[in-house]
Amino acid sequence: MRALWQRVSVFWRREPFVGFAIVGGLLFFLLAPYLSWGRETIHVDARTVAGIVERRSNLEGRKLTTEEREEAIQDYVCEEILVREAHRNGWHLENGRVRQRLVLAMRTALNEDLPEASSAQLRAYYQANADRYRVPVSVTFSHVYFEKGSSPMPGVLGSLESGADFRAMGDSFWLGAIMVRQTRHQLQGALGTSFAEAVFTQEPGRWFGPIESSRGTHFVRADDRHPPELPELETLERYVQLDWATERRAELLERKMSRIRERYTLVEP
């Protein structure tokens, strides 16, 4: 033992730097478990690497080089560190934009692709929600139009009441001289609220005017009033299919959220 110690002492005097390196290595080996205590672990296993490389390859449209593969892995590690730091700093709670993006991502993850509704399902849904698709009261009317800034010809109303051809009178109107099955909402959008109310309060068959709209002056004859009606399913099938799918997805999401809520306890003031 004494001889061994003498050899170590001689070696230390001759190669002090090597000796320090050996001692330092031994200390690091012994203390490594304690030095890493409390640090998070990022696992980059073979499956993770395969996913990283596949996504980057798809983005580049070709096989990655060795350098690009390593770069993609390091980018993933950096992103993972930043995500964890953001979470540690509470950004998911304090930053509204981050919070909303996380919520949207989770809703998307919980969403499911649905098969199209069968004809029977669609018809049953349409009938159960008929009021949603029913067209409200509408009116068909004829009119003679004069642009803003122009004055109606004298005696227009008398000529119309005498049976003059209204199509040959006034200025050209972009929606035509006869407007078919116009709802109150449609007329309000096209010609203004006061014009729509005036048309809907008149009995069919009589010319009246002049009345002002948002586009000019009109002489109007209400030709027919149409009661509320439910269109044939075939004319609205695309929209009904979308509504059906939207409701089904909402129901599925609510069921999944109910199961997830069971993991949490709500504490209210």
BAGU-660234 format. One line per 5 residues: number of its first residue (from 1); for each residue y, x, z of N, C-alpha, C. Coordinates in Angstrom, 2 decimals, padded with zeros to 5 digits. Atoms other than C-alpha are relative to their C-alpha. Example, Ala and Ser with C-alpha at 12.3 -4.5 7.8 and 13.67 -1.06 7.14 Angstrom:
% residues 2
1	-001.19:000.89:000.00:-004.50:012.30:007.80:001.20:000.90:000.00  -001.19:-000.82:-000.06:-001.06:013.67:007.14:001.09:-000.77:000.73
END
This chain:
% residues 269
1	-001.19:000.84:000.00:000.00:000.00:000.00:001.25:000.87:000.00  -001.14:-000.90:-000.08:002.29:002.88:000.91:000.23:000.70:-001.33  -000.09:-000.65:001.31:001.51:004.58:-002.39:000.63:-000.94:-001.03  -000.58:000.99:000.94:002.35:001.37:-004.29:001.49:-000.14:000.22  -001.42:000.12:-000.30:005.69:001.05:-002.53:000.77:001.22:-000.50
6	-000.66:-001.20:000.49:006.50:004.71:-003.39:000.17:-000.04:-001.51  -000.09:000.11:001.46:005.74:004.04:-007.06:001.12:-000.97:-000.41  -001.05:000.98:000.30:007.98:000.94:-007.04:001.36:000.62:000.26  -001.28:-000.61:-000.34:010.76:002.94:-005.36:000.42:000.99:-001.07  -000.31:-000.97:001.06:010.53:005.72:-007.96:000.41:-000.71:-001.27
11	-000.32:000.76:001.22:010.47:003.15:-010.81:001.39:-000.62:000.10  -001.31:000.64:-000.20:013.54:001.38:-009.35:001.12:001.00:-000.19  -001.05:-001.01:000.15:015.49:004.65:-009.17:000.14:000.42:-001.45  -000.05:-000.43:001.39:014.55:005.55:-012.73:000.48:-001.11:-000.95  -000.31:001.13:000.90:014.92:002.02:-014.36:000.62:-001.16:000.79
16	-000.59:001.07:-000.85:017.33:000.01:-012.19:000.26:-001.29:-000.78  -000.31:001.21:000.76:018.32:-002.40:-014.98:-001.26:-000.83:-000.27  001.27:000.71:000.21:014.70:-003.26:-015.79:-000.44:-000.67:001.29  000.38:000.57:-001.29:014.08:-003.79:-012.10:000.78:-001.26:000.31  -000.83:001.20:-000.24:017.00:-006.19:-011.78:-000.45:-001.17:-000.89
21	000.44:001.05:000.93:015.76:-008.11:-014.85:-001.28:-000.65:000.50  001.27:000.54:-000.50:012.28:-008.48:-013.35:000.25:-000.89:001.21  -000.29:000.78:-001.21:013.64:-009.67:-010.01:000.72:-001.30:-000.36  -000.72:001.20:000.42:016.05:-012.06:-011.72:-000.92:-001.04:-000.62  000.95:000.92:000.62:013.23:-013.56:-013.79:-000.86:-000.70:001.03
26	000.82:000.60:-001.05:011.09:-014.06:-010.72:000.78:-001.04:000.79  -000.83:000.96:-000.75:013.96:-015.76:-008.87:000.23:-001.28:-000.81  -000.23:001.18:000.84:014.69:-018.08:-011.84:-001.26:-000.87:-000.06  001.26:000.74:000.06:010.99:-019.00:-012.07:-000.23:-000.79:001.28  000.22:000.66:-001.29:010.88:-019.84:-008.38:001.00:-001.12:000.27
31	-001.06:000.96:-000.31:014.18:-021.73:-008.29:000.20:-001.05:-001.09  -000.23:000.91:001.12:013.96:-023.53:-011.65:-000.18:-001.47:000.37  000.16:001.41:-000.34:012.55:-026.78:-010.21:001.17:-000.56:000.80  -001.11:000.46:-000.82:015.44:-026.94:-007.75:001.31:-000.03:-000.79  -001.21:-000.04:000.81:018.10:-026.01:-010.30:000.11:-001.23:-000.88
36	-000.03:001.16:000.89:017.10:-028.94:-012.55:-000.07:-001.31:000.75  000.11:001.23:-000.79:016.87:-031.43:-009.68:001.24:-000.88:-000.22  -001.12:000.92:000.20:019.02:-034.51:-010.35:000.49:-000.09:-001.43  -000.43:000.04:001.39:019.43:-033.80:-014.06:-000.85:-001.00:-000.77  000.73:000.96:000.81:018.50:-036.49:-016.58:-000.83:000.71:-001.05
41	000.90:-000.57:001.01:015.70:-035.84:-019.01:000.11:-000.80:-001.29  -000.01:000.62:001.31:015.99:-036.56:-022.71:-001.30:000.38:-000.70  001.29:-000.26:000.63:012.55:-036.90:-024.26:000.14:-000.10:-001.52  000.01:-000.01:001.46:012.38:-035.92:-027.91:-001.43:000.31:-000.42  001.41:-000.20:000.31:008.71:-036.44:-028.56:-000.23:-000.12:-001.51
46	000.33:000.00:001.43:006.90:-036.42:-031.90:000.38:-001.32:-000.67  -000.34:001.31:000.58:007.43:-040.17:-032.44:001.50:-000.13:-000.20  -001.46:000.05:000.13:011.16:-039.87:-031.78:000.48:000.86:-001.16  -000.38:-000.90:001.09:011.46:-036.91:-034.13:-000.32:-000.62:-001.35  000.38:000.63:001.26:009.59:-038.79:-036.84:000.99:-001.08:-000.40
51	-000.98:001.04:000.29:012.00:-041.71:-036.56:001.34:000.58:-000.41  -001.27:-000.66:000.33:015.05:-039.40:-036.61:-000.04:000.53:-001.44  000.12:-000.61:001.33:013.82:-037.57:-039.71:-000.09:-001.06:-001.08  000.13:001.06:000.99:012.87:-040.78:-041.50:001.35:-000.66:-000.30  -001.31:000.63:000.20:016.29:-042.36:-040.95:000.93:000.92:-000.79
56	-000.89:-000.92:000.71:018.14:-039.23:-042.10:-000.47:000.19:-001.43  000.53:-000.15:001.36:015.83:-038.82:-045.11:000.36:-001.20:-000.86  -000.37:001.22:000.74:016.45:-042.44:-046.13:001.47:000.01:-000.34  -001.44:-000.06:000.24:020.17:-041.85:-045.79:000.33:000.99:-001.12  -000.25:-001.02:001.00:020.07:-038.70:-047.91:-000.71:-000.30:-001.33
61	000.74:000.33:001.20:017.58:-040.15:-050.38:-000.94:001.11:-000.47  000.90:-001.11:000.35:015.36:-037.06:-050.28:-000.59:000.58:001.27  000.61:-000.67:-001.14:013.19:-034.90:-048.05:000.97:001.02:000.58  -000.93:-000.92:-000.65:015.13:-032.85:-045.50:-000.52:001.44:-000.01  000.36:-001.40:-000.17:015.20:-029.10:-045.39:-000.24:000.26:001.49
66	000.26:-000.36:-001.40:014.16:-027.31:-042.18:001.30:-000.02:000.80  -001.29:-000.03:-000.69:017.82:-026.74:-041.28:000.54:-001.42:000.21  -000.50:001.38:-000.12:018.74:-030.39:-041.97:-000.81:-000.79:001.03  000.85:000.67:-000.99:015.78:-031.57:-039.90:000.45:000.35:001.41  -000.45:-000.45:-001.32:016.93:-029.50:-036.93:001.39:-000.58:000.33
71	-001.35:000.56:-000.19:020.52:-030.68:-037.42:-000.08:-001.48:000.37  000.14:001.42:-000.29:019.40:-034.33:-037.41:-000.47:-000.21:001.43  000.49:000.11:-001.37:017.52:-033.79:-034.14:001.11:000.30:001.00  -001.11:-000.34:-000.90:020.52:-032.10:-032.51:001.07:-001.10:000.01  -000.95:001.12:000.04:022.77:-034.94:-033.69:-000.48:-001.14:000.88
76	000.56:001.06:-000.84:020.42:-037.40:-032.02:000.20:000.32:001.48  -000.16:-000.40:-001.39:020.52:-035.42:-028.77:001.45:-000.18:000.45  -001.43:000.15:-000.33:024.33:-035.34:-028.84:000.36:-001.47:000.17  -000.30:001.42:-000.10:024.51:-039.07:-029.48:-000.59:-000.60:001.27  000.66:000.51:-001.21:022.04:-039.77:-026.67:000.80:000.40:001.24
81	-000.80:-000.47:-001.13:024.12:-037.66:-024.27:001.29:-000.82:000.12  -001.24:000.75:-000.01:027.32:-039.48:-025.28:-000.22:-001.44:000.45  000.31:001.37:-000.42:025.70:-042.89:-024.87:-000.22:-000.06:001.51  000.27:-000.01:-001.43:024.46:-041.99:-021.41:001.27:000.26:000.82  -001.25:-000.27:-000.69:027.84:-040.58:-020.41:000.92:-001.23:000.00
86	-000.80:001.22:000.08:029.59:-043.72:-021.64:-000.51:-001.04:000.99  000.60:000.94:-000.95:027.16:-045.81:-019.61:000.32:000.41:001.44  -000.30:-000.50:-001.34:027.68:-043.59:-016.54:001.45:-000.26:000.38  -001.42:000.24:-000.26:031.45:-044.00:-016.88:000.37:-001.49:000.02  -000.25:001.43:-000.09:031.07:-047.78:-017.01:000.71:-000.60:-001.19
91	-000.70:000.54:001.17:032.41:-048.26:-020.51:-000.56:-001.35:-000.43  000.60:001.29:000.37:029.95:-051.11:-021.06:000.55:-001.13:000.86  -000.58:001.00:-000.88:031.73:-052.90:-018.20:001.51:-000.12:-000.17  -001.46:-000.04:000.01:035.35:-051.85:-018.70:000.61:-000.10:-001.39  -000.53:000.00:001.35:035.79:-051.44:-022.44:-000.50:-001.23:-000.73
96	000.38:001.27:000.61:035.82:-054.88:-024.08:-000.69:000.17:-001.33  000.58:-000.19:001.32:035.02:-053.57:-027.55:-001.43:000.51:000.11  001.35:-000.53:-000.20:032.01:-051.57:-026.35:-000.91:-001.11:000.52  000.80:001.08:-000.59:030.80:-054.53:-024.30:-000.41:-001.01:-001.06  000.31:000.98:001.03:031.03:-056.91:-027.25:-001.01:000.53:-001.00
101	000.94:-000.59:000.95:029.18:-054.52:-029.55:-001.41:000.05:000.61  001.29:000.00:-000.67:026.40:-054.18:-026.98:-000.60:-001.40:000.03  000.46:001.39:-000.03:026.19:-057.96:-026.61:-000.50:-000.41:-001.38  000.39:000.35:001.36:026.07:-058.37:-030.40:-001.31:000.67:-000.38  001.23:-000.72:000.31:023.37:-055.72:-030.70:-001.20:-000.65:000.69
106	001.09:000.65:-000.71:021.26:-057.45:-028.05:-000.32:-001.36:-000.60  000.26:001.30:000.64:021.70:-060.86:-029.66:-000.77:000.18:-001.31  000.70:-000.27:001.25:020.62:-059.38:-032.98:-001.45:000.40:000.25  001.35:-000.43:-000.32:017.60:-057.74:-031.37:-000.88:-001.17:000.44  000.76:001.15:-000.48:016.57:-061.04:-029.76:-000.20:-001.06:-001.08
111	000.10:001.00:001.06:017.03:-062.96:-033.00:-001.32:000.14:-000.75  001.25:-000.02:000.75:014.09:-063.87:-035.18:000.22:-000.57:-001.39  -000.01:000.60:001.33:013.54:-064.54:-038.86:-000.85:-001.26:000.03  000.70:001.28:-000.01:012.54:-068.14:-039.36:-000.47:-000.36:-001.40  000.40:000.54:001.31:010.53:-069.66:-042.17:000.88:-001.20:-000.33
116	-000.80:001.16:000.39:012.37:-072.31:-044.17:-000.65:-001.27:000.52  000.51:001.28:-000.48:012.05:-075.83:-042.85:-000.77:-000.69:-001.12  000.75:000.79:000.98:009.48:-078.01:-044.57:000.84:-001.21:-000.40  -000.73:001.19:000.47:010.64:-081.07:-046.50:000.03:-001.06:001.09  000.06:001.00:-001.07:009.48:-083.30:-043.64:000.92:000.36:001.15
121	-000.89:-000.44:-001.08:011.29:-081.22:-041.01:001.46:-000.19:-000.37  -001.38:000.08:000.45:014.46:-081.14:-043.06:000.47:-001.46:-000.05  -000.38:001.41:000.09:014.47:-084.88:-043.70:000.16:-000.61:001.40  -000.09:000.51:-001.37:013.81:-085.65:-040.03:001.29:000.49:000.67  -001.23:-000.56:-000.58:016.67:-083.33:-039.01:001.23:-000.68:-000.60
126	-001.13:000.64:000.69:018.99:-084.88:-041.61:000.24:-001.41:000.53  -000.13:001.36:-000.50:018.29:-088.40:-040.40:000.47:-000.03:001.45  -000.41:-000.06:-001.40:018.71:-087.41:-036.75:001.46:000.39:000.16  -001.40:-000.46:-000.06:022.12:-085.87:-037.53:000.83:-000.63:-001.12  -000.65:000.65:001.14:023.28:-088.38:-040.15:001.52:-000.06:000.14
131	-001.46:000.13:-000.19:026.75:-088.80:-038.61:000.73:001.29:-000.36  -000.62:-001.29:000.33:027.42:-085.10:-039.15:000.27:000.12:-001.50  -000.09:-000.16:001.45:026.92:-085.44:-042.91:000.58:-001.23:-000.70  -000.52:001.22:000.61:028.30:-088.93:-043.46:001.42:000.23:-000.51  -001.34:-000.12:000.59:031.32:-088.97:-045.79:000.87:-001.14:000.54
136	-000.84:001.07:-000.56:034.21:-090.90:-044.15:000.58:-000.90:-001.09  -000.66:000.91:000.94:036.20:-093.71:-045.75:000.81:000.81:-001.00  -000.75:-000.69:001.04:037.68:-092.60:-049.06:000.64:-001.02:-000.93  -000.71:000.89:000.92:039.93:-094.03:-051.74:000.09:000.66:-001.38  -000.25:-000.44:001.37:040.14:-093.77:-055.52:001.32:-000.61:-000.43
141	-001.32:000.53:000.38:043.66:-094.08:-056.88:000.51:000.65:-001.28  -000.70:-000.51:001.19:045.76:-093.65:-060.03:001.44:000.27:000.40  -001.40:-000.28:-000.35:049.24:-092.17:-059.98:000.74:000.61:-001.18  -000.93:-000.64:000.94:052.21:-091.13:-062.05:000.80:001.01:000.82  -000.55:-001.10:-000.79:053.60:-087.80:-060.90:001.24:000.58:-000.67
146	-001.21:-000.70:000.45:057.04:-086.21:-061.17:000.19:001.22:000.89  -000.13:-001.24:-000.75:057.52:-082.59:-060.18:001.24:000.01:000.88  -001.16:-000.17:-000.86:059.88:-081.56:-057.43:001.18:000.48:-000.83  -001.21:-000.37:000.74:063.44:-081.29:-058.76:000.23:-000.86:-001.22  -000.20:000.88:001.15:062.86:-083.80:-061.55:000.14:-001.44:000.50
151	-000.25:001.39:-000.41:064.00:-087.43:-061.36:-000.89:-000.95:-000.79  000.82:000.99:000.72:061.64:-090.34:-062.19:000.83:-000.79:-001.00  -000.69:000.81:001.00:062.53:-092.31:-065.29:000.34:-001.37:000.59  -000.35:001.34:-000.49:064.35:-095.62:-064.61:-001.06:-001.01:-000.43  000.90:001.08:000.35:062.10:-098.66:-064.52:-001.46:000.37:-000.02
156	001.40:-000.43:000.00:058.86:-096.74:-063.92:-000.90:-001.05:000.63  000.85:000.95:-000.71:057.51:-099.22:-061.41:-000.19:-001.29:-000.79  000.09:001.22:000.81:058.33:-102.23:-063.62:-000.92:000.19:-001.20  000.86:-000.28:001.15:056.65:-100.59:-066.63:-001.46:000.03:000.41  001.38:-000.08:-000.48:053.54:-099.89:-064.59:-000.54:-001.38:000.33
161	000.44:001.35:-000.36:053.38:-103.44:-063.29:-000.21:-000.86:-001.25  000.15:000.75:001.26:053.69:-104.68:-066.88:-001.20:000.47:-000.80  001.21:-000.46:000.67:050.59:-102.73:-067.86:000.17:001.21:-000.88  -000.21:-001.21:000.80:052.08:-099.58:-069.42:-001.07:001.03:000.33  001.01:-001.03:-000.18:049.70:-096.65:-069.87:000.54:001.08:000.93
166	-000.52:-000.94:-000.99:050.27:-094.59:-066.72:-000.34:001.45:-000.37  000.38:-001.37:000.36:048.51:-091.56:-068.25:001.03:000.67:-000.90  -001.01:-000.55:000.92:051.35:-091.16:-070.77:001.35:000.20:000.68  -001.28:-000.05:-000.71:054.05:-091.19:-068.10:000.02:001.18:000.98  -000.18:-001.03:-001.01:055.46:-088.51:-065.80:-000.44:001.38:-000.46
171	000.41:-001.39:000.25:054.44:-084.85:-065.52:-001.50:000.16:000.24  001.42:-000.28:-000.17:050.98:-083.36:-065.68:-000.27:000.43:001.45  000.35:-000.34:-001.38:049.31:-083.16:-062.27:-001.29:000.81:000.00  001.11:-000.95:000.04:046.84:-080.37:-061.50:-001.35:-000.62:000.37  001.25:000.66:-000.36:044.25:-082.76:-060.03:-000.28:-001.24:-000.86
176	000.23:001.12:000.90:044.58:-085.35:-062.78:000.77:-001.25:000.39  -000.73:001.25:-000.24:046.09:-088.83:-063.07:-000.82:-000.99:000.81  000.87:000.83:-000.82:043.09:-090.43:-061.33:-000.74:000.91:000.97  000.65:-000.80:-001.03:041.82:-089.03:-058.05:-001.09:-000.85:000.64  001.17:000.80:-000.36:038.32:-090.18:-057.11:-000.52:000.38:001.39
181	000.64:-000.14:-001.32:036.89:-090.70:-053.60:000.65:001.10:000.85  -000.73:-000.94:-000.83:039.55:-088.81:-051.72:000.01:-000.48:001.45  -000.06:000.35:-001.42:039.19:-088.78:-047.94:001.42:000.25:000.51  -001.33:-000.21:-000.59:042.22:-088.87:-045.68:000.24:001.48:000.24  -000.15:-001.43:-000.27:041.60:-085.25:-044.71:000.29:000.78:-001.29
186	-000.23:-000.68:001.27:041.43:-084.14:-048.35:001.42:-000.22:-000.50  -001.35:000.29:000.47:044.67:-085.89:-049.22:001.05:000.67:000.85  -000.95:-000.68:-000.88:046.43:-084.48:-046.21:000.13:001.47:-000.39  -000.05:-001.40:000.40:045.49:-080.99:-047.34:000.66:000.22:-001.35  -000.51:-000.19:001.36:046.46:-081.52:-050.98:001.45:-000.45:-000.16
191	-001.32:000.60:000.26:049.59:-083.68:-050.74:000.80:-000.36:001.25  -000.77:000.23:-001.21:050.64:-083.99:-047.11:-000.44:-001.25:000.76  000.43:001.08:-000.88:050.07:-086.33:-044.17:000.65:-001.33:-000.34  -000.70:001.26:000.27:052.72:-088.91:-045.03:-000.51:-000.64:-001.29  000.53:000.54:001.26:051.40:-089.29:-048.59:-001.38:-000.63:000.25
196	001.35:000.52:-000.27:047.81:-089.74:-047.34:000.07:-001.31:000.75  -000.11:001.24:-000.77:048.85:-092.38:-044.83:000.49:-001.15:-000.87  -000.52:001.04:000.89:050.82:-094.29:-047.49:-001.09:-000.52:-000.92  001.06:000.42:000.93:047.85:-094.35:-049.89:-001.06:-000.82:000.73  001.07:000.69:-000.72:045.36:-095.44:-047.23:000.43:-001.33:000.61
201	-000.45:001.29:-000.55:047.53:-098.32:-045.99:000.21:-001.06:-001.08  -000.24:000.95:001.08:047.89:-099.97:-049.44:-001.28:-000.72:-000.41  001.13:000.76:000.53:045.64:-102.73:-050.71:-000.24:000.40:-001.45  000.30:-000.39:001.38:043.85:-101.89:-053.96:000.56:-000.99:-001.03  -000.38:000.83:001.14:045.18:-103.18:-057.29:001.48:-000.14:-000.26
206	-001.45:000.19:000.19:048.96:-102.97:-056.90:000.70:001.36:-000.03  -000.81:-001.21:000.08:051.39:-100.24:-058.00:001.08:-000.02:001.06  -001.12:-000.10:-000.96:053.90:-099.02:-055.41:000.60:001.40:-000.11  -000.72:-001.28:000.06:056.42:-096.23:-055.07:001.47:-000.21:-000.25  000.47:-001.40:-000.07:058.16:-093.97:-055.31:-000.31:000.44:001.42
211	000.29:-000.64:-001.29:056.59:-092.02:-052.45:-000.03:001.51:-000.22  -000.11:-001.46:000.10:057.09:-088.34:-051.72:-001.27:000.66:000.54  001.09:-000.84:-000.51:054.36:-085.77:-051.33:000.54:001.42:000.17  -000.42:-001.40:-000.16:054.46:-082.05:-050.61:000.24:000.66:-001.35  -000.13:-000.59:001.33:054.49:-081.48:-054.39:001.00:-000.73:-000.90
216	-000.93:000.73:000.85:056.87:-084.11:-055.74:000.02:-001.47:000.32  -000.13:001.45:-000.15:057.29:-087.86:-056.32:-001.12:-000.70:-000.77  001.14:000.70:000.60:054.51:-090.35:-057.11:000.23:-001.51:-000.01  000.20:001.44:000.01:053.97:-093.94:-058.14:-001.51:-000.19:000.03  001.43:000.02:-000.28:050.53:-094.95:-056.91:-000.58:-001.40:-000.08
221	000.77:001.24:-000.06:047.94:-097.65:-057.41:-001.37:000.32:000.61  001.32:-000.17:-000.61:044.97:-097.75:-055.03:-000.98:-000.83:-000.80  000.96:000.70:000.85:042.02:-098.66:-057.25:-001.22:-000.50:000.78  001.20:000.43:-000.73:039.18:-098.82:-054.74:-000.07:000.74:001.33  000.27:-000.62:-001.30:038.33:-098.16:-051.10:-001.51:000.09:000.18
226	001.44:-000.23:-000.13:034.92:-096.68:-050.39:-000.36:000.14:001.48  000.41:-000.11:-001.42:033.21:-097.23:-047.01:-000.71:001.32:000.25  000.75:-001.23:-000.30:031.57:-094.34:-045.19:-001.40:-000.06:-000.62  001.32:-000.02:000.63:028.38:-093.25:-046.93:-000.70:001.31:000.30  000.82:-001.18:-000.23:025.54:-090.84:-046.39:-000.54:000.49:-001.33
231	000.50:-000.51:001.30:024.89:-088.64:-049.46:-001.51:000.18:000.03  001.42:-000.32:000.09:021.37:-088.05:-050.68:-000.24:001.41:000.54  000.33:-001.30:-000.60:019.70:-085.18:-048.86:000.04:001.11:-001.04  000.09:-001.04:001.03:019.18:-083.31:-052.14:001.35:000.62:-000.32  -001.33:-000.53:000.33:022.93:-082.93:-052.65:000.52:000.94:001.09
236	-000.47:-000.83:-001.12:023.36:-081.24:-049.25:-001.10:000.89:000.57  001.19:-000.65:-000.56:019.96:-079.59:-048.84:000.29:001.42:000.48  -000.28:-001.39:-000.38:021.30:-076.03:-048.73:000.72:000.06:001.34  -000.78:000.00:-001.24:023.79:-076.83:-045.95:-000.84:-000.50:001.17  000.87:000.52:-001.06:021.25:-078.86:-043.97:-001.00:001.05:000.42
241	000.94:-001.07:-000.31:018.78:-075.99:-044.20:000.66:001.05:000.90  -000.72:-000.98:-000.82:021.40:-073.60:-042.79:000.24:-000.53:001.41  -000.24:000.60:-001.31:022.27:-075.99:-039.95:-001.29:-000.04:000.82  001.30:000.06:-000.68:018.59:-076.47:-039.12:-000.39:001.38:000.55  000.36:-001.36:-000.41:017.97:-072.71:-039.01:000.89:000.50:001.14
246	-000.93:-000.42:-001.05:021.08:-072.11:-036.89:-000.39:-000.59:001.35  000.40:000.65:-001.25:019.95:-074.62:-034.28:-001.31:000.54:000.52  001.29:-000.54:-000.44:016.40:-073.28:-034.21:000.19:001.38:000.63  -000.24:-001.34:-000.55:017.65:-069.72:-033.66:000.67:-000.09:001.37  -000.68:000.18:-001.29:019.93:-070.92:-030.87:-001.00:-000.43:001.08
251	001.01:000.43:-000.96:016.99:-072.65:-029.18:-000.92:001.16:000.40  000.84:-001.16:-000.29:014.80:-069.53:-029.47:000.73:001.00:000.89  -000.78:-000.94:-000.80:017.59:-067.34:-028.09:000.14:-000.50:001.43  -000.15:000.56:-001.34:018.10:-069.69:-025.14:-001.29:000.14:000.80  001.27:-000.16:-000.70:014.39:-069.59:-024.29:-000.20:001.45:000.44
256	000.13:-001.41:-000.36:014.39:-065.79:-024.39:000.96:000.38:001.12  -000.97:-000.30:-001.05:017.57:-065.64:-022.29:-000.44:-000.56:001.34  000.49:000.59:-001.26:015.97:-067.94:-019.71:-001.02:000.92:000.66  000.99:-000.93:-000.56:013.09:-065.50:-019.32:000.67:001.26:000.52  -000.70:-001.21:-000.44:015.47:-062.54:-019.08:000.77:-000.25:001.29
261	-000.78:000.33:-001.20:017.63:-064.31:-016.46:-000.85:000.06:001.26  000.87:-000.04:-001.16:014.60:-064.44:-014.18:-000.07:001.38:000.64  -000.01:-001.36:-000.56:014.98:-060.67:-013.70:001.22:000.27:000.86  -001.28:-000.24:-000.67:018.43:-061.08:-012.17:000.26:-001.04:001.07  -000.45:000.89:-001.06:019.87:-062.59:-009.02:001.51:-000.11:-000.11
266	-001.44:000.23:000.13:023.32:-064.14:-009.36:000.60:-000.22:001.38  -000.71:000.14:-001.29:025.63:-063.71:-006.37:001.41:-000.50:-000.31  -001.31:000.59:000.25:028.68:-065.99:-006.49:000.80:-000.06:001.29  -000.82:000.06:-001.20:031.65:-066.04:-004.11:-000.08:-001.38:000.66
END
